């Protein structure tokens, strides 16, 4: 896979970078956090107007027909500013899951609205006992009349605040495998609870208590939803990892600049060899994470689903842990100021801690890699 950006991709990267540098300052982000908001409608409108929400959607559904590379470019730049708007949750994770489904009626109705920023949908697949892995599903869908009745709990639903609908994974009674069903946000029996995360963002827990949906809510054939779900998660994991790489880059830049201006014993502390070694290690870890991101992008484009999933688990594990390490060392090199809520470097560490747990933790993906390797050895 060629990672040399085309002129169009370079323009895309530059446009997102200019936006976050000029219009998404740390102070404006803190103001949104202080108000308890997951971003703003104005910012979401800008994302739509710039074409970022439609960049990787199919052209037949009002998208630009771009690839996962365009998504990664956008997510990496947004990650530099710790953007609060649910780009990964709504514009990537849910949108790409829906795009991979068979229900053309729902795709034709909702994907153009997603591309325009007129609506949001969220993917509800994670459960208290699933550790973020898609194949473990306890939510049940009972056949009732000409539709289904859903019962169970979904947790850590990204982008749920303000979503008009949810894609819910469930087991249809009497059917093997995972099914995906469309559930409107105003459905009777759907109880939504907002939960704050460590980095100031919010997710929701959904409790489905006899939620009734029609037969047309089925997005794939019964029991055949796991492939579409994994496709959406592949895009979501890459976008989340790209955002972490962007955050690592920004942490490295801010820390290097601080070492140049902070003085001790009459000289910049960046002249101390021990600190030079430390920031060199941070730079090396950031490059390793970027390389792993490139490997994930290449795997999604070229590998079989099984090999793709192994590579994505490796990427999620390595990049998640690397981001926590780099951002933690950024705090240490700043000293006391790095621990304060009013200074930006600590917020990158908080986000890295949260991102490491979303879409499957590092430990869960490490276990998945080990299980896949063991299965290969036994074949």
C-alpha positions in Angstrom: 0.0 0.0 0.0 1.4 3.4 -1.0 1.4 5.8 1.9 2.7 8.8 -0.1 -0.2 11.2 0.0 -1.8 12.3 -3.2 -2.3 16.0 -3.8 -6.0 15.7 -2.8 -5.0 13.8 0.4 -2.4 16.4 1.3 -5.0 19.1 0.9 -7.3 17.2 3.1 -4.7 16.9 5.8 -3.8 20.5 5.6 -7.4 21.7 5.8 -8.1 19.6 8.9 -4.8 20.8 10.5 -5.6 24.4 9.8 -9.0 24.0 11.4 -7.8 22.4 14.6 -4.9 24.9 14.9 -7.0 28.0 14.4 -10.6 27.1 15.5 -10.2 24.4 18.1 -8.0 25.8 20.8 -7.4 24.2 24.1 -9.4 27.0 25.8 -12.4 26.4 23.5 -12.2 22.6 24.3 -12.1 23.3 28.0 -15.1 25.6 27.7 -17.1 22.7 26.1 -15.9 20.3 28.8 -16.9 22.8 31.5 -20.4 23.0 30.0 -20.6 19.2 30.0 -20.9 19.0 26.3 -19.6 16.4 23.8 -18.7 19.0 21.3 -21.0 21.5 19.6 -23.5 21.5 16.7 -21.6 24.3 15.0 -18.4 22.3 14.9 -20.3 19.2 13.6 -21.7 21.4 10.9 -18.2 22.5 9.9 -17.1 18.9 9.7 -20.0 18.2 7.3 -19.5 21.4 5.2 -15.8 20.4 4.8 -16.8 17.0 3.5 -15.0 15.1 6.4 -18.2 13.2 7.3 -18.6 11.9 3.8 -15.0 11.3 2.9 -15.0 7.5 3.1 -18.7 6.8 2.4 -19.7 5.2 -0.9 -20.6 7.6 -3.8 -24.0 5.9 -4.3 -25.0 7.1 -0.8 -23.8 10.8 -1.2 -20.3 10.0 -0.1 -17.0 10.9 -1.8 -15.9 7.3 -2.2 -12.7 7.7 -0.3 -10.8 5.0 1.5 -9.9 4.3 5.1 -6.7 6.3 4.5 -8.8 9.5 4.2 -10.5 8.6 7.5 -7.1 8.1 9.2 -5.9 11.4 7.8 -8.9 13.2 9.3 -8.8 11.3 12.6 -5.1 11.9 13.1 -5.4 15.6 12.8 -8.5 15.8 15.0 -6.6 13.8 17.6 -4.0 16.5 17.8 -6.7 18.8 19.3 -8.5 16.1 21.3 -11.7 17.0 19.4 -14.8 16.2 21.4 -17.3 15.8 18.6 -18.0 12.0 18.0 -16.3 11.7 14.7 -15.1 8.2 15.4 -18.3 7.0 17.0 -20.8 8.4 14.5 -19.0 9.2 11.2 -16.7 6.2 11.2 -17.8 3.3 13.5 -21.6 3.5 13.0 -21.5 4.8 9.4 -19.1 2.1 8.1 -21.0 -0.6 9.9 -24.2 0.5 8.2 -22.4 0.8 4.9 -21.3 -2.9 5.2 -24.9 -4.1 5.9 -27.3 -5.5 3.3 -30.4 -3.4 4.1 -30.3 -0.9 1.2 -33.4 0.9 2.3 -31.8 2.0 5.5 -28.5 2.8 3.8 -30.3 4.9 1.1 -32.2 6.8 3.8 -29.6 7.4 6.5 -26.1 7.5 4.9 -26.8 10.7 2.9 -28.1 12.3 6.1 -25.0 11.2 7.9 -22.8 12.6 5.2 -24.6 16.0 5.4 -24.4 16.1 9.2 -28.2 16.1 9.4 -28.4 13.1 11.7 -26.2 10.9 13.8 -26.4 7.2 14.5 -24.3 5.2 17.0 -23.2 1.6 17.2 -24.3 -0.3 20.3 -22.3 -3.6 20.3 -20.3 -3.6 23.6 -21.7 -5.3 26.7 -20.7 -5.5 30.3 -19.3 -9.0 29.8 -17.9 -8.7 26.3 -14.8 -6.6 27.0 -15.4 -4.8 23.8 -15.1 -7.8 21.6 -18.0 -8.2 19.0 -18.6 -11.9 19.1 -19.8 -12.0 22.7 -23.5 -10.9 22.7 -26.1 -11.4 25.4 -28.8 -9.1 24.1 -31.7 -11.2 22.8 -34.1 -10.5 20.0 -37.3 -12.6 20.3 -39.6 -12.9 17.3 -42.9 -11.2 18.0 -45.6 -10.8 15.4 -43.9 -9.4 12.3 -40.9 -8.0 14.1 -38.6 -8.5 17.2 -38.6 -7.7 20.9 -35.2 -6.8 22.3 -34.0 -7.2 25.8 -30.5 -6.7 27.3 -27.9 -4.0 28.0 -25.3 -2.3 25.8 -22.5 -0.2 27.3 -19.8 2.3 26.2 -21.9 3.4 23.3 -19.7 6.1 21.5 -21.5 9.0 20.0 -24.8 8.1 21.6 -25.5 11.6 22.9 -27.7 13.3 20.2 -28.0 10.1 18.1 -31.3 9.6 16.3 -30.9 5.8 16.1 -28.7 2.9 17.1 -27.3 -0.2 15.4 -27.7 -2.9 18.0 -26.1 -6.4 17.9 -28.2 -9.2 19.2 -28.9 -12.9 19.1 -32.2 -13.7 17.4 -33.8 -16.6 19.3 -33.4 -19.8 17.5 -30.6 -18.5 15.2 -26.9 -18.9 15.5 -24.6 -16.0 15.0 -24.9 -12.2 15.6 -27.6 -10.1 14.0 -27.7 -6.3 13.6 -31.0 -4.4 14.1 -32.0 -0.8 13.7 -33.4 0.8 16.9 -34.8 4.3 16.9 -33.6 6.5 19.8 -37.2 7.3 20.8 -38.3 3.6 20.9 -40.5 2.7 23.9 -38.6 0.7 26.4 -35.2 2.1 25.5 -33.5 3.5 28.6 -30.4 5.6 28.0 -28.0 6.6 30.7 -25.1 9.0 30.0 -21.8 8.1 31.7 -18.8 10.4 32.0 -15.3 9.1 31.1 -12.0 10.0 32.6 -11.1 12.4 29.7 -14.3 14.4 30.1 -16.1 12.9 27.2 -19.4 10.9 27.5 -20.8 7.6 26.4 -24.1 6.0 27.1 -25.4 2.7 28.5 -28.5 1.4 26.8 -31.0 -0.8 28.5 -33.4 -2.5 26.2 -36.6 -3.5 28.0 -39.1 -5.1 25.6 -38.1 -2.8 22.8 -40.2 -3.7 19.8 -38.9 -3.2 16.2 -40.3 -4.2 12.8 -39.0 -6.9 10.5 -37.4 -4.2 8.4 -35.1 -3.3 11.3 -33.0 -6.3 10.5 -29.9 -4.9 8.7 -28.4 -8.2 7.6 -29.7 -11.7 7.3 -30.4 -13.3 10.6 -27.2 -14.4 12.3 -25.0 -12.9 9.5 -24.2 -9.5 11.1 -20.8 -10.3 12.5 -18.9 -9.6 9.2 -20.5 -6.2 8.8 -19.9 -5.5 12.5 -16.2 -6.4 12.2 -15.9 -4.2 9.1 -17.2 -1.2 11.0 -15.0 -2.0 13.9 -12.0 -2.2 11.6 -12.6 1.3 10.5 -13.3 2.5 14.0 -10.1 0.9 15.4 -8.0 2.5 12.7 -9.6 5.9 13.3 -9.1 5.6 17.0 -5.5 4.6 16.6 -4.9 7.4 14.1 -6.3 9.9 16.7 -3.9 8.5 19.3 -0.9 8.9 17.0 -2.0 12.5 16.4 -2.2 13.1 20.2 1.3 11.5 20.6 2.7 13.9 18.0 1.2 16.9 19.7 2.4 15.8 23.1 5.9 15.4 21.7 5.8 18.8 20.1 4.5 20.6 23.2 7.1 18.8 25.4 10.0 19.6 23.1 9.0 23.2 23.1 8.7 23.3 26.9 12.2 21.8 27.3 13.6 24.7 25.2 12.0 27.5 27.3 12.0 26.0 30.8 15.2 27.0 32.6 17.0 25.5 35.6 20.5 26.5 36.9 20.4 29.2 34.2 20.1 26.9 31.2 17.2 25.4 29.3 16.4 21.9 30.8 16.4 20.6 27.2 20.2 20.8 27.4 20.3 18.1 30.0 21.4 14.8 28.5 19.0 12.7 30.5 16.0 14.6 29.3 17.3 14.5 25.7 17.3 10.7 26.0 13.8 10.7 27.4 12.3 12.8 24.6 14.2 10.7 22.0 12.6 7.6 23.5 9.2 9.4 23.2 9.9 10.2 19.5 11.0 6.6 18.8 7.8 5.2 20.4 5.7 7.7 18.4 7.3 6.5 15.1 6.7 2.9 16.1 3.0 3.6 16.7 2.8 5.4 13.3 4.4 2.4 11.6 1.9 0.1 13.3 -0.9 2.4 12.0 0.4 2.0 8.5 0.5 -1.8 8.9 -3.2 -1.7 10.0 -4.2 0.4 7.0 -2.4 -2.0 4.7 -4.0 -5.0 6.3 -7.5 -3.6 6.0 -6.9 -2.9 2.3 -5.2 -6.2 1.4 -5.6 -9.0 3.9 -8.2 -11.6 4.5 -10.7 -10.8 7.3 -9.0 -13.2 9.7 -5.5 -11.7 9.1 -7.0 -8.2 9.1 -8.5 -8.8 12.6 -5.2 -10.1 14.0 -3.3 -7.1 12.7 -5.9 -4.7 14.0 -5.7 -6.3 17.5 -1.9 -5.9 17.4 -2.3 -2.3 16.3 -4.9 -1.5 19.0 -2.7 -3.1 21.7 0.6 -1.5 20.6 -0.7 2.0 19.8 -2.9 2.1 22.9 0.0 1.2 25.2 2.4 3.4 23.4 0.1 6.4 23.6 -0.2 6.0 27.4 3.6 5.7 27.7 4.4 8.8 25.6 1.7 11.0 27.1 2.8 9.9 30.7 6.4 10.8 29.9 5.2 14.2 28.5 3.6 14.9 31.9 6.8 13.8 33.7 9.0 16.1 31.6 6.7 19.0 32.4 7.0 18.5 36.1 4.3 19.9 38.3 2.6 22.0 35.7 1.9 18.8 33.7 -0.4 17.6 36.5 -2.7 20.6 36.5 -6.1 20.6 34.9 -5.4 23.9 33.3 -2.5 22.7 31.2 -3.1 20.6 28.1 -0.5 17.8 28.3 -2.3 15.9 31.0 -5.5 15.8 28.9 -3.7 13.8 26.2 -2.8 11.2 28.8 -6.4 11.0 30.0 -7.6 10.5 26.5 -5.0 7.8 25.9 -6.2 6.0 29.0 -9.8 6.1 27.8 -9.0 5.2 24.2 -7.0 2.2 25.4 -10.2 0.8 26.8 -12.6 1.6 24.0 -13.3 -0.9 21.2 -11.6 -3.6 23.2 -8.8 -3.0 25.7 -5.2 -3.7 25.1 -5.5 -6.8 27.3 -8.5 -8.0 25.3 -6.8 -7.6 22.0 -3.6 -9.2 23.3 -5.7 -12.2 24.3 -7.3 -12.3 20.9 -3.9 -12.3 19.2 -2.7 -15.1 21.5 -5.8 -17.2 20.7 -5.4 -16.7 17.0 -1.7 -17.7 17.2 -2.5 -20.7 19.2 -5.2 -21.7 16.7 -2.7 -21.4 13.9 -0.2 -23.6 15.7 -2.7 -26.3 16.3 -3.8 -26.4 12.6 
